[in-house]
């Protein structure tokens, strides 16, 4: 048998073996994931209390949040200075890793939108307008950055969008049908009205009405991080 032909056969057999190995590994990973998802606890007040207690006992989480609250609500509550907006955007990015590419450009854009009255009024269309104006100035997660920026000014009116929270909502939407929406409504379509509606449906369905919007965020973010982990995800 010619040497070249023999080598080709060996390469083909090796390639097929590697393909089968990858298929088996993929099947294994899928089974592990399915097993993990089957153990996800149902949202409840007891679960929320447990996660909120953990949040308050974690100095990194607690004091980062306290710092941002003080910065946004007390030190620089208005958005009439590029300098002050710059500081808030920088601090927000440092804590949440929101992939801001140019802080000065972001600060200039936010300043030009005159957002303070709309923030106080809880005008959810502000999120859409900020996203449109900031397009290209923030990298991977512009939706997340904008909702966080608004939320630290008015947490009750502006719940934070985060991909961990997105995963939790989607998991229970499929499992319990508590609301109706499409998978891309939040992350790709940036439909903030729909996100708020689904979050309200979730809160009502699982009897979590006693928790503030901020507490719900703290609970669901930790919950999602535990059960729907992502590689190199930083908060």
RAVENGI-V733564 format. One record per backbone hydrogen bond with DSSP energy under -0.5 kcal/mol. CO is the residue of the C=O (numbers start at 0). NH is the residue of the N-H. E is the energy in kcal/mol with one decimal. If there is no record, write none. Layout:
co=CO nh=NH e=E
co=CO nh=NH e=E
//
This chain:
co=1 nh=5 e=-2.0
co=2 nh=6 e=-2.5
co=3 nh=7 e=-2.1
co=4 nh=8 e=-2.1
co=5 nh=9 e=-2.2
co=6 nh=10 e=-2.4
co=7 nh=11 e=-2.4
co=8 nh=12 e=-2.6
co=9 nh=13 e=-2.3
co=10 nh=14 e=-2.5
co=11 nh=15 e=-2.5
co=12 nh=16 e=-2.0
co=13 nh=17 e=-2.2
co=14 nh=18 e=-2.2
co=15 nh=19 e=-2.3
co=16 nh=20 e=-2.1
co=17 nh=21 e=-2.4
co=18 nh=22 e=-2.3
co=19 nh=23 e=-2.5
co=20 nh=24 e=-2.3
co=21 nh=25 e=-2.5
co=22 nh=26 e=-2.5
co=23 nh=27 e=-2.3
co=24 nh=28 e=-2.5
co=25 nh=29 e=-2.4
co=26 nh=30 e=-2.2
co=27 nh=31 e=-2.3
co=28 nh=32 e=-2.5
co=29 nh=33 e=-2.6
co=30 nh=34 e=-2.3
co=31 nh=35 e=-2.5
co=32 nh=36 e=-2.6
co=33 nh=37 e=-1.7
co=34 nh=38 e=-0.6
co=35 nh=38 e=-1.0
co=36 nh=39 e=-1.3
co=43 nh=47 e=-2.5
co=44 nh=48 e=-2.8
co=45 nh=49 e=-1.9
co=46 nh=50 e=-2.2
co=47 nh=51 e=-2.5
co=48 nh=52 e=-2.2
co=49 nh=53 e=-1.8
co=50 nh=54 e=-2.3
co=51 nh=55 e=-2.2
co=52 nh=56 e=-1.1
co=53 nh=57 e=-0.7
co=54 nh=57 e=-1.1
co=56 nh=58 e=-0.8
co=57 nh=61 e=-3.0
co=58 nh=62 e=-2.4
co=59 nh=63 e=-1.1
co=60 nh=64 e=-1.8
co=61 nh=65 e=-2.2
co=62 nh=66 e=-2.3
co=63 nh=67 e=-2.0
co=64 nh=68 e=-2.5
co=65 nh=69 e=-2.3
co=66 nh=70 e=-2.3
co=67 nh=71 e=-2.7
co=68 nh=72 e=-2.8
co=69 nh=73 e=-1.8
co=69 nh=74 e=-2.9
co=70 nh=75 e=-2.7
co=80 nh=84 e=-2.3
co=81 nh=85 e=-2.7
co=82 nh=86 e=-2.0
co=83 nh=87 e=-2.1
co=84 nh=88 e=-2.9
co=85 nh=89 e=-2.3
co=86 nh=90 e=-2.5
co=87 nh=91 e=-2.5
co=88 nh=92 e=-2.2
co=89 nh=93 e=-2.2
co=90 nh=94 e=-2.0
co=91 nh=95 e=-2.7
co=92 nh=96 e=-2.5
co=97 nh=140 e=-0.5
co=98 nh=138 e=-3.9
co=101 nh=105 e=-2.3
co=102 nh=106 e=-2.8
co=103 nh=107 e=-2.6
co=104 nh=108 e=-2.1
co=105 nh=109 e=-2.6
co=106 nh=110 e=-2.4
co=107 nh=111 e=-1.9
co=108 nh=112 e=-0.7
co=109 nh=112 e=-1.0
co=110 nh=113 e=-1.3
co=114 nh=118 e=-2.4
co=115 nh=119 e=-2.3
co=116 nh=120 e=-2.0
co=117 nh=121 e=-0.6
co=117 nh=122 e=-2.5
co=118 nh=121 e=-0.9
co=121 nh=123 e=-0.9
co=122 nh=125 e=-1.8
co=123 nh=126 e=-1.0
co=123 nh=127 e=-0.7
co=124 nh=128 e=-2.1
co=125 nh=129 e=-2.7
co=126 nh=130 e=-2.3
co=127 nh=131 e=-2.2
co=128 nh=132 e=-1.9
co=129 nh=133 e=-2.3
co=130 nh=134 e=-0.7
co=133 nh=136 e=-2.5
co=133 nh=137 e=-0.7
co=136 nh=100 e=-2.1
co=136 nh=101 e=-1.1
co=138 nh=141 e=-0.5
co=140 nh=144 e=-2.1
co=141 nh=145 e=-2.5
co=142 nh=146 e=-2.2
co=143 nh=147 e=-2.1
co=144 nh=148 e=-2.7
co=145 nh=149 e=-2.3
co=146 nh=150 e=-2.4
co=147 nh=151 e=-2.2
co=149 nh=152 e=-0.9
co=149 nh=153 e=-2.2
co=153 nh=156 e=-0.5
co=153 nh=157 e=-1.7
co=156 nh=158 e=-0.5
co=161 nh=165 e=-2.5
co=162 nh=166 e=-2.1
co=163 nh=167 e=-2.0
co=164 nh=168 e=-2.6
co=165 nh=169 e=-2.4
co=166 nh=170 e=-2.3
co=167 nh=171 e=-2.0
co=168 nh=172 e=-2.0
co=169 nh=173 e=-2.0
co=170 nh=174 e=-1.7
co=171 nh=175 e=-2.8
co=171 nh=176 e=-0.6
co=171 nh=177 e=-0.6
co=172 nh=176 e=-1.3
co=178 nh=180 e=-0.5
co=181 nh=184 e=-1.6
co=182 nh=186 e=-0.5
co=183 nh=187 e=-0.9
co=183 nh=188 e=-2.8
co=184 nh=190 e=-2.6
co=185 nh=189 e=-1.1
co=189 nh=191 e=-1.3
co=190 nh=194 e=-2.1
co=191 nh=195 e=-2.6
co=192 nh=196 e=-2.0
co=193 nh=197 e=-2.8
co=194 nh=198 e=-2.3
co=195 nh=199 e=-2.0
co=196 nh=200 e=-2.4
co=197 nh=201 e=-2.6
co=198 nh=202 e=-2.4
co=199 nh=203 e=-2.3
co=200 nh=204 e=-2.8
co=201 nh=205 e=-2.1
co=202 nh=207 e=-3.1
co=203 nh=206 e=-1.1
co=207 nh=210 e=-1.6
co=211 nh=215 e=-2.5
co=212 nh=216 e=-1.9
co=213 nh=217 e=-2.3
co=214 nh=218 e=-2.4
co=215 nh=219 e=-2.8
co=216 nh=220 e=-2.5
co=217 nh=221 e=-1.4
co=218 nh=222 e=-2.4
co=219 nh=223 e=-2.8
co=220 nh=224 e=-2.1
co=221 nh=225 e=-1.9
co=222 nh=226 e=-2.2
co=223 nh=227 e=-2.8
co=229 nh=232 e=-1.2
//
